[in-house]
Amino acid sequence: MSERLTVICTTVARPRCAETFLRSLRASMPDVPVVLGEQAETPVLGDLCAELHAGHLHLPFDCGVSRARNALVGAISTDYFLLTEEDFRFEAAPDVGYCMRFLDANPQFLGVTGALQDLRAKPTTGRVAHNFAFDTAGCGLIVLSIDIIRTRGTQFEGSTVRHCHMGPNWGVFRRSMFAGLGLHWDEDFKIGGEHIDFYLRLARRFPDILLGFSERLVCQHVDDDDPGYEDLRNRRDWLEMFRSKWPFRYRYDLGGVLRMFETYDKPEPVPNPSADRWRNLYREQRDEAARLARKLAAATRET
């Protein structure tokens, strides 16, 4: 396994948090290659990485999570990579072996995202996987938790890998697809917006590529911020970039809140409506995407 997968993680202004992450990772996965991308004017984590037999990639301070992730993917050569963040912790070794075997057997999947046990004081909906539906008339993005609207799954070794458009911010990914298809995080998004933008582009541009979610891959998400990090984290400049890039007027998380992109920080509670409308819309768009994927595959075979 250690020859086929590399753990990648970027960090900025959180050296203590990053150290705790690396020690937790090494306690559960002592032999797996790791590369830490440190965004810093003067890096301070090189010696720690050497001590823990982890690679260290020095990146410009505050170059952004997107640029850092792209650099990390470009710096490795293993078949797969495990995408992580420095405030993740590992009570037990995540089952990356299962994910790699699944991806070996299912080449149409880009990756398998994993479950997050969100132990933070203010958990978010990012701990589960979601699908998208698009309200074209109202210019809306509908985000549908797979726990609310059940989706298709692929059975493998006694477990189900559930299909999704967007998973939590970690998982096992096939590196060759990033290289072959030019997949990347948009470097205009330093922090905020890069996650959903990546998966929206994937769903729109490559409807034949699948993404999975498995609860066999699990870690813990904790509150562990170094002083000063919040100033970097809580920026809202991504919203204007997102609005200029995507034609959405609003985002509605089914069962949650409605956010108008012009007033994103003022979510509106929505009485929980019947999910039938959004379930049917999602299924219609999913089936249309599947038809397009089959058409593209047939055209490719003919050429």
DRENMILO-83682 format. One record per residue: x, y, z of N, C-alpha, C in turn. Coordinates in steps of 0.001 Angstrom, whole numbers. Layout:
! residues N
REC        nx        ny        nz       cax       cay       caz        cx        cy        cz
REC         X         Y         Z         X         Y         Z         X         Y         Z
...
***
This chain:
! residues 303
REC        nx        ny        nz       cax       cay       caz        cx        cy        cz
REC       820     -1204         0         0         0         0       852      1251         0
REC      1963      1267       756      2768      2464       893      3410      2878      -422
REC      3516      1953     -1395      4112      2290     -2677      3092      2862     -3647
REC      1814      2856     -3299       778      3248     -4243        15      4495     -3825
REC       211      4969     -2617      -572      6101     -2126       305      7057     -1332
REC        55      8358     -1528       737      9399      -772      -307     10272       -99
REC       -96     10572      1172      -948     11510      1891      -452     12916      1589
REC     -1369     13825      1207      -972     15212       970     -1789     16133      1872
REC     -1142     17206      2304     -1793     18176      3190     -1054     19495      3054
REC     -1798     20592      3043     -1173     21909      3073     -1527     22608      4377
REC      -647     23497      4801      -875     24233      6043      -358     25651      5901
REC     -1038     26584      6574      -591     27971      6599      -896     28534      7987
REC       118     29083      8626       -23     29782      9913      -596     28896     11018
REC      -403     27586     10899      -875     26674     11959       184     25600     12244
REC      1392     25988     12636      2440     24984     12834      2126     23984     13945
REC      1504     24456     15042      1182     23525     16121       106     22540     15680
REC      -889     23049     14996     -1956     22193     14484     -1395     21171     13500
REC      -501     21624     12620        94     20727     11629       941     19645     12302
REC      1650     20013     13361      2444     19006     14068      1547     17943     14692
REC       449     18358     15317      -466     17387     15915     -1058     16476     14845
REC     -1380     17052     13688     -1886     16257     12563      -866     15205     12149
REC       372     15621     11934      1388     14680     11461      1644     13570     12477
REC      1669     13902     13745      1918     12874     14762       724     11921     14850
REC      -486     12441     14715     -1663     11577     14707     -1656     10656     13494
REC     -1300     11211     12348     -1238     10404     11125      -184      9314     11242
REC       984      9682     11742      2066      8705     11846      1737      7606     12858
REC       979      7932     13899       593      6911     14881      -327      5873     14262
REC     -1148      6272     13293     -2098      5340     12684     -1616      4783     11353
REC      -739      5508     10658      -238      5080      9354      1268      5323      9315
REC      2032      4499     10003      3461      4798     10177      4303      4713      8912
REC      3841      3977      7903      4708      3715      6749      4255      4385      5459
REC      3137      5060      5482      2614      5644      4249      3338      6950      3933
REC      3764      7154      2695      4407      8429      2338      3487      9614      2576
REC      4064     10706      3041      3323     11934      3345      4117     13106      2774
REC      3405     14075      2199      4042     15331      1809      3215     16469      2395
REC      3886     17331      3157      3245     18501      3756      3679     19736      2982
REC      2706     20491      2483      3008     21746      1812      2845     22900      2784
REC      3962     23533      3163      3932     24610      4158      3989     25970      3462
REC      2910     26735      3616      2853     28091      3070      3447     29042      4107
REC      4655     29506      3859      5331     30314      4875      6444     31125      4239
REC      6667     32346      4759      7828     33123      4334      9101     32422      4803
REC      9098     31993      6054     10220     31225      6605      9661     29917      7149
REC      9862     28799      6495      9263     27537      6946      9839     27091      8280
REC      8969     26486      9100      9387     26050     10428      9119     24556     10640
REC      8576     23878      9649      8160     22488      9848      9077     21479      9159
REC     10151     21941      8563     11049     21029      7858     11670     19975      8761
REC     12155     20388      9929     12795     19433     10843     11784     18407     11355
REC     10574     18870     11653      9543     17944     12109      9228     16918     11018
REC      9118     17379      9782      8841     16449      8684      9967     15426      8549
REC     11202     15879      8686     12324     14944      8616     12253     13919      9745
REC     11934     14387     10945     11810     13482     12096     10747     12416     11858
REC      9629     12805     11214      8503     11891     11018      8508     11248      9632
REC      9644     11390      8937      9797     10774      7607      8678     11198      6664
REC      8436     12499      6641      7450     13086      5749      8148     14049      4804
REC      7677     14123      3581      8202     15104      2659      7744     16502      3038
REC      8543     17487      2663      8228     18881      3007      8356     19728      1752
REC      7273     20424      1392      7264     21288       219      7045     22719       683
REC      8062     23564       483      7960     24966       892      7221     25737      -197
REC      6151     26430       191      5325     27207      -721      5253     28653      -239
REC      4966     29595     -1134      4872     30995      -706      3784     31188       343
REC      4031     32099      1265      3054     32371      2318      1720     32796      1712
REC       651     32170      2196      -709     32517      1789      -898     32423       272
REC      -243     31446      -345      -460     31252     -1780     -1844     30672     -2054
REC     -2460     30111     -1029     -3817     29608     -1171     -3889     28097     -1187
REC     -4985     27573      -666     -5147     26128      -597     -5195     25519     -1989
REC     -5785     26212     -2957     -5882     25659     -4316     -4502     25504     -4950
REC     -3716     26567     -4904     -2366     26485     -5482     -1532     25434     -4764
REC     -1676     25372     -3455      -901     24401     -2684     -1282     22969     -3053
REC     -2581     22689     -3167     -3007     21338     -3523     -2545     20963     -4928
REC     -2651     21903     -5856     -2177     21614     -7207      -687     21288     -7208
REC        82     22045     -6429      1522     21797     -6348      1809     20432     -5722
REC      1046     20075     -4693      1256     18787     -4031       937     17623     -4968
REC      -176     17723     -5703      -516     16655     -6645       564     16540     -7719
REC      1091     17683     -8162      2148     17657     -9165      3472     17138     -8652
REC      3650     17118     -7339      4931     16719     -6762      5020     15228     -6462
REC      3916     14491     -6587      3921     13069     -6224      3804     12212     -7477
REC      4090     10929     -7325      4059     10016     -8475      3296      8724     -8189
REC      2722      8575     -7002      1992      7349     -6681       664      7304     -7429
REC        87      6102     -7518     -1172      5922     -8233     -2292      6755     -7603
REC     -2286      6833     -6279     -3365      7484     -5550     -2803      8483     -4543
REC     -3652      9434     -4156     -3289     10298     -3038     -4474     10423     -2102
REC     -4165     10603      -820     -5167     10826       218     -5147     12313       551
REC     -6227     13005       196     -6344     14434       460     -6790     14647      1896
REC     -6061     15471      2636     -6351     15705      4056     -6204     17193      4371
REC     -6582     17551      5592     -6349     18890      6119     -5688     18770      7488
REC     -5027     19840      7917     -4200     19728      9115     -4998     19687     10411
REC     -6308     19983     10359     -7114     19834     11578     -7893     18516     11584
REC     -7410     17528     10840     -7936     16165     10909     -7088     15360     11896
REC     -7749     14410     12569     -7067     13517     13494     -7517     12086     13214
REC     -6685     11127     13612     -6925      9734     13258     -6898      8867     14513
REC     -8096      8490     14973     -8177      7582     16106     -7783      6177     15706
REC     -7953      5846     14421     -7558      4553     13873     -7157      4786     12432
REC     -6462      3830     11864     -6020      3971     10483     -7221      3978      9543
REC     -7368      4988      8688     -8455      4984      7713     -8255      3857      6702
REC     -9345      3293      6230     -9279      2116      5359     -8991      2530      3922
REC     -7794      3045      3704     -7422      3465      2357     -7229      2265      1440
REC     -6896      1110      2010     -6735       -89      1194     -8016      -468       487
REC     -9135      -382      1211    -10434      -672       608    -10704       295      -545
REC    -10424      1576      -332    -10683      2573     -1371     -9836      2315     -2609
REC     -8577      1956     -2430     -7717      1686     -3582     -8182       443     -4332
REC     -8576      -585     -3624     -9079     -1790     -4304    -10345     -1465     -5083
REC    -11211      -646     -4495    -12429      -247     -5192    -12077       527     -6461
REC    -11162      1463     -6361    -10792      2255     -7524    -10075      1409     -8570
REC     -9280       445     -8144     -8670      -486     -9100     -9733     -1213     -9912
REC    -10821     -1604     -9235    -11874     -2386     -9878    -12885     -1537    -10623
REC    -12876      -220    -10393    -13889       664    -10978    -13200      1897    -11571
REC    -12641      1755    -12762    -11818      2834    -13325    -12592      4084    -13710
REC    -13931      4024    -13693    -14719      5214    -14030    -14841      6175    -12853
REC    -14332      5799    -11686    -14405      6650    -10490    -13117      7463    -10343
REC    -13283      8749    -10085    -12141      9607     -9777    -11601      9327     -8388
REC    -12501      9095     -7438    -12054      8914     -6066    -13171      8447     -5168
REC    -12784      8145     -3944    -13723      7775     -2884    -13502      8740     -1735
REC    -14497      9565     -1470    -14408     10489      -343    -14834      9774       935
REC    -14452     10348      2075    -14678      9660      3332    -15532     10461      4298
REC    -15936      9786      5362    -16780     10397      6388    -15921     11195      7366
REC    -16481     12293      7837    -15839     13109      8865    -16666     13062     10139
REC    -16036     12694     11227    -16663     12852     12527    -16340     14272     12989
REC    -17305     15163     12825    -17060     16583     13076    -17196     16870     14564
REC    -16050     17030     15229    -16013     17252     16669    -15848     18725     17019
REC    -15968     19597     16036    -15803     21020     16293    -17017     21604     17018
REC    -16807     22753     17631    -17898     23390     18375    -19044     23795     17454
REC    -18716     24125     16194    -19738     24497     15207    -19596     23596     13987
REC    -20174     22394     14060    -20079     21472     12912    -20748     22061     11679
REC    -20316     21584     10509    -20900     22032      9248    -21456     20838      8495
REC    -22173     21155      7395    -22746     20078      6582    -21701     19376      5731
REC    -20449     19839      5768    -19416     19235      4943    -18989     17852      5375
REC    -19571     17342      6440    -19132     16027      6920    -19792     14879      6162
REC    -20774     15164      5315    -21424     14128      4529    -21290     14462      3053
REC    -21724     13528      2200    -21637     13734       759    -22943     14311       230
REC    -22855     14967      -923    -24000     15654     -1502    -24063     15430     -3014
REC    -25256     15663     -3542    -25443     15768     -4977    -25973     17153     -5301
REC    -25874     17515     -6580    -26343     18808     -7043    -27602     18647     -7890
REC    -28486     19622     -7796    -29546     19828     -8772    -29544     21316     -9087
REC    -29988     21659    -10288    -29886     23043    -10747    -31262     23575    -11110
REC    -31639     24655    -10442    -32879     25360    -10756    -32537     26365    -11857
REC    -32717     25948    -13116    -32295     26802    -14222    -33173     28044    -14348
REC    -34453     27910    -14031    -35352     29065    -14137    -35015     30124    -13093
REC    -34735     29683    -11873    -34454     30623    -10796    -32983     30854    -10533
REC    -32117     30241    -11383    -30663     30379    -11225    -30234     29933     -9823
REC    -30664     28730     -9461    -30365     28231     -8128    -29526     26974     -8134
REC    -28690     26852     -7120    -27916     25645     -6870    -28556     24928     -5685
REC    -29026     23715     -5906    -29658     22925     -4854    -28661     21853     -4419
REC    -28351     21810     -3136    -27382     20863     -2585    -28150     19833     -1769
REC    -28024     18567     -2180    -28863     17495     -1645    -28005     16480      -905
REC    -28147     16399       401    -27418     15404      1179    -27855     13997       773
REC    -26896     13100       641    -27258     11723       300    -27942     11028      1469
REC    -27930     11644      2655    -28690     11096      3773    -30166     11463      3686
REC    -30488     12524      2917    -31879     12931      2744    -32478     12329      1487
REC    -31734     12416       407    -32181     11826      -857    -31197     10719     -1214
REC    -31633      9497     -1055    -30771      8342     -1279    -30382      8260     -2753
REC    -29155      7857     -3011    -28651      7790     -4374    -28137      6390     -4672
REC    -27770      6211     -5910    -27238      4922     -6329    -25935      4609     -5607
REC    -25612      3344     -5572    -24367      2923     -4963    -23788      1745     -5706
REC    -22506      1499     -5493    -21816       362     -6083    -21394      -566     -4959
REC    -21838     -1806     -5024    -21490     -2797     -4012    -20063     -3277     -4240
REC    -19310     -3381     -3148    -17932     -3844     -3271    -17474     -4402     -1934
REC    -17060     -5634     -1928    -16519     -6305      -738    -17447     -6155       466
REC    -18732     -6326       229    -19694     -6313      1322    -20130     -4945      1800
REC    -19644     -3887      1172    -20031     -2520      1538    -20529     -1794       302
REC    -21175      -655       521    -21689       148      -577    -20930      1459      -663
REC    -20381      1733     -1827    -19812      3042     -2122    -20907      3847     -2809
REC    -21384      4868     -2146    -22518      5646     -2647    -22050      6731     -3607
REC    -22807      6933     -4660    -22448      7901     -5680    -22808      9309     -5219
REC    -21976     10276     -5567    -22238     11659     -5174    -21555     12593     -6150
REC    -21954     13851     -6120    -21272     14895     -6878    -20158     15544     -6075
REC    -20337     15620     -4759    -19382     16323     -3903    -19284     15608     -2567
REC    -18078     15257     -2176    -17876     14618      -888    -17256     15582       103
REC    -17034     15115      1327    -16285     15927      2297    -14888     16234      1771
REC    -14203     17074      2487    -12934     17606      2001    -11770     16652      2249
REC    -12029     15372      2003    -10922     14423      2075    -11343     13129      1393
REC    -10346     12353       948    -10651     11104       284     -9436     10590      -468
REC     -9593      9406     -1057     -8564      8777     -1878     -8886      9072     -3339
REC     -7925      9649     -4058     -8155     10082     -5433     -7138      9453     -6382
REC     -7587      9282     -7615     -6769      8693     -8663     -5923      9809     -9302
REC     -4642      9765     -9097     -3770     10838     -9574     -3763     10934    -11093
REC     -3833      9807    -11789     -3723      9833    -13249     -4847     10625    -13901
REC     -6036     10654    -13274     -7128     11437    -13844     -6860     12932    -13720
REC     -6224     13350    -12639     -5877     14762    -12514     -4915     15157    -13626
REC     -3916     14311    -13865     -2936     14621    -14898     -3541     14507    -16293
REC     -4299     13437    -16543     -4803     13179    -17882     -5902     14124    -18325
REC     -6732     14574    -17393     -7870     15418    -17727     -7663     16891    -17356
REC     -6512     17184    -16790     -6253     18565    -16399     -7089     19022    -15218
REC     -7465     18095    -14329     -8245     18470    -13158     -7372     19260    -12189
REC     -7947     20279    -11619     -7188     21122    -10685     -8161     21969     -9880
REC     -7650     22516     -8782     -8393     23501     -8016     -8098     24877     -8605
REC     -9121     25700     -8742     -8992     27030     -9326     -8200     27921     -8369
REC     -7023     28371     -8792     -6120     29092     -7911     -6564     30517     -7622
REC     -7643     30966     -8280     -8218     32258     -7895     -8858     32191     -6511
REC     -9229     30976     -6087     -9821     30789     -4758     -8705     30419     -3787
REC     -8312     31357     -2939     -7270     31067     -1962     -7799     30188      -836
REC     -8919     30590      -257     -9562     29795       781    -11034     30185       806
REC    -11885     29190       695    -13303     29433       540    -13695     29341      -926
REC    -14696     28538     -1214    -15195     28421     -2573    -14495     27395     -3426
REC    -13245     27057     -3086    -12480     26148     -3955    -13065     24742     -3983
REC    -13682     24334     -2881    -14184     22963     -2773    -15400     22755     -3671
REC    -16416     23572     -3496    -17632     23397     -4293    -17369     23751     -5752
REC    -16491     24711     -6016    -16146     25042     -7402    -15525     23854     -8111
REC    -14623     23142     -7443    -13982     21980     -8048    -15021     20937     -8449
REC    -15958     20648     -7539    -16925     19594     -7815    -18011     20035     -8791
REC    -18346     21313     -8821    -19269     21794     -9846    -18646     21650    -11232
REC    -17382     22017    -11374    -16716     21869    -12670    -16622     20409    -13077
REC    -16344     19540    -12104    -16271     18116    -12408    -17609     17595    -12909
REC    -18694     17963    -12223    -20022     17479    -12611    -20448     18014    -13970
REC    -20116     19258    -14265    -20536     19871    -15519    -19665     19419    -16703
REC    -18365     19333    -16512    -17461     19045    -17631    -17278     17567    -17890
REC    -17380     16761    -16860    -17093     15326    -17012    -18217     14497    -16398
REC    -19396     14488    -17019    -20528     13753    -16447    -20329     12236    -16435
REC    -19341     11750    -17191    -19094     10309    -17218    -18152      9863    -16104
REC    -17559     10792    -15389    -16663     10439    -14289    -17464     10412    -12996
REC    -17287      9352    -12220    -18055      9175    -10996    -17203      9485     -9765
REC    -17900      9837     -8697    -17281     10074     -7397    -18035      9255     -6373
REC    -17309      8697     -5415    -17937      7857     -4405    -17758      8402     -3003
REC    -18534      7810     -2087    -18456      8141      -660    -18572      6843       119
REC    -17633      6613      1026    -17646      5393      1833    -17400      5726      3290
REC    -18242      5182      4151    -18060      5376      5584    -16976      4466      6155
REC    -16383      3629      5306    -15218      2854      5753    -13967      3729      5835
REC    -14018      4891      5226    -12918      5847      5299    -13363      6954      6248
REC    -12742      7040      7406    -13241      7966      8418    -12085      8583      9196
REC    -12251      9867      9555    -11320     10526     10462    -12090     11549     11272
REC    -11401     12227     12165    -12037     13190     13056    -11619     14616     12657
REC    -12589     15542     12697    -12350     16942     12385    -12467     17729     13693
REC    -11407     18445     14074    -11352     19035     15410    -11115     20538     15338
REC    -11427     21224     16439    -11034     22623     16612     -9585     22654     17083
REC     -8700     23239     16295     -7294     23281     16693     -6591     24379     15907
REC     -6909     25618     16221     -6375     26743     15465     -5251     27428     16221
REC     -4180     27744     15513     -3112     28560     16079     -3538     30026     16089
REC     -2960     30827     16993     -3294     32260     17026     -3013     32928     15681
REC     -3951     33739     15228     -3769     34459     13975     -4336     33779     12758
REC     -4630     32483     12866     -5121     31772     11683     -6510     32246     11264
REC     -7358     32595     12211     -8730     32961     11889     -8790     34143     10923
REC     -7823     35044     11002     -7820     36183     10080     -7637     35727      8636
REC     -6892     34669      8457     -6716     34118      7114     -7931     33307      6689
REC     -8520     32596      7628     -9608     31678      7297    -10908     32401      6979
REC    -11230     33408      7750    -12560     34016      7653    -12595     35183      6672
REC    -12156     34918      5465    -12230     35927      4413    -13429     35630      3517
REC    -13970     36678      2923    -15150     36520      2081    -14919     37000       652
REC    -13657     37200       264    -13404     37644     -1096    -13762     36579     -2131
REC    -13850     35322     -1685    -14188     34256     -2631    -15603     34400     -3169
REC    -16489     35028     -2409    -17879     35116     -2833    -18032     35886     -4138
REC    -17329     36999     -4259    -17420     37788     -5490    -16868     37001     -6674
REC    -15782     36271     -6457    -15221     35445     -7537    -16195     34341     -7932
REC    -16810     33736     -6939    -17758     32661     -7225    -18957     33197     -8008
REC    -19470     34347     -7614    -20626     34932     -8296    -20293     35309     -9735
REC    -19068     35761     -9977    -18686     36123    -11343    -18453     34897    -12217
REC    -18166     33764    -11583    -17858     32556    -12341    -19092     31705    -12599
REC    -20018     31659    -11638    -21191     30794    -11746    -22455     31655    -11765
REC    -23490     31219    -12498    -24677     32068    -12696    -25741     31925    -11612
REC    -25350     31488    -10416    -26344     31202     -9389    -26732     32462     -8622
REC    -28027     32607     -8377    -28525     33672     -7505    -28610     33195     -6061
REC    -28841     31901     -5885    -28999     31391     -4530    -28487     29962     -4427
REC    -28233     29556     -3198    -27908     28174     -2858    -28887     27715     -1786
REC    -29478     26554     -2024    -30400     25992     -1035    -29939     24594      -662
REC    -29598     24400       609    -29263     23081      1136    -30553     22450      1642
REC    -31004     21418       954    -32283     20802      1294    -32289     20369      2756
REC    -33330     20796      3477    -33413     20510      4893    -32651     21493      5750
REC    -32025     22490      5098    -31227     23458      5837    -31663     24879      5582
REC    -30766     25693      5029    -31047     27114      4867    -30909     27519      3408
REC    -31490     28662      3114    -31387     29296      1810    -30421     30466      1931
REC    -29465     30531      1016    -28520     31641      1007    -28566     32324      -356
REC    -28917     33595      -376    -28765     34396     -1585    -27291     34792     -1683
REC    -26695     34661     -2849    -25266     34931     -2956    -24951     36405     -2727
REC    -25913     37288     -2926    -25675     38705     -2639    -25624     38981     -1143
REC    -26266     38147      -360    -26283     38307      1107    -25958     36972      1752
REC    -24838     36385      1355    -24523     34999      1697    -24407     34778      3199
REC    -23948     35771      3912    -23734     35632      5355    -25013     35807      6168
REC    -26141     35934      5480    -27430     36065      6163    -28369     34966      5680
REC    -28098     33720      6075    -28940     32608      5611    -30366     32728      6134
REC    -31294     32253      5338    -32707     32304      5689    -33199     30890      5985
REC    -33757     30665      7164    -34331     29339      7426    -35519     29096      6501
REC    -35626     27850      6031    -36701     27489      5108    -37499     26360      5735
REC    -38823     26511      5824    -39622     25378      6308    -39312     24142      5468
REC    -39124     23033      6125    -38689     21823      5421    -39789     21351      4464
REC    -39608     21575      3157    -40646     21195      2210    -40543     19729      1855
REC    -41501     19280      1098    -41401     17938       541    -40159     17857      -328
REC    -39422     16780      -205    -38210     16616     -1007    -38516     16116     -2408
REC    -39784     15836     -2711    -40110     15205     -3989    -39661     16046     -5175
REC    -39917     17376     -5090    -39569     18237     -6227    -38089     18148     -6536
REC    -37260     18272     -5501    -35815     18279     -5722    -35306     16890     -6039
REC    -35907     15864     -5446    -35520     14495     -5778    -35761     14220     -7265
REC    -36924     14620     -7757    -37243     14373     -9162    -36347     15186    -10087
REC    -36072     16446     -9692    -35194     17284    -10506    -33797     16687    -10564
REC    -33282     16257     -9417    -31955     15637     -9394    -31912     14401    -10277
REC    -32931     13548    -10169    -32937     12318    -10950    -33029     12591    -12444
REC    -33844     13584    -12829    -33931     13934    -14244    -32573     14413    -14768
REC    -31911     15261    -14014    -30627     15789    -14454    -29542     14716    -14397
REC    -29625     13832    -13410    -28675     12713    -13344    -28833     11827    -14570
REC    -30072     11501    -14934    -30304     10624    -16075    -29884     11297    -17374
REC    -30109     12619    -17474    -29664     13343    -18665    -28142     13336    -18753
REC    -27465     13500    -17630    -26004     13435    -17615    -25524     12048    -18021
REC    -26228     11001    -17584    -25849      9639    -17960    -26029      9420    -19457
REC    -27103      9976    -20021    -27304      9856    -21468    -26188     10563    -22234
REC    -25800     11765    -21754    -24712     12488    -22387    -23410     11706    -22282
REC    -23161     11100    -21129    -21931     10323    -20945    -21888      9147    -21913
REC    -23017      8466    -22086    -23050      7339    -23031    -22810      7816    -24459
REC    -23384      8980    -24810    -23194      9532    -26143    -21722      9878    -26380
REC    -21085     10499    -25394    -19667     10840    -25515    -18806      9589    -25642
REC    -19145      8556    -24845    -18370      7310    -24896    -18511      6645    -26264
REC    -19733      6662    -26835    -19944      6062    -28151    -19167      6828    -29219
REC    -19165      8155    -29140    -18421      8959    -30111    -16931      8683    -30027
REC    -16436      8491    -28803    -15020      8192    -28617    -14661      6855    -29233
REC    -15525      5859    -29060    -15254      4533    -29636    -15253      4597    -31159
REC    -16134      5396    -31739    -16225      5501    -33200    -14984      6145    -33817
REC    -14359      7038    -33028    -13170      7695    -33544    -11916      6912    -33219
***
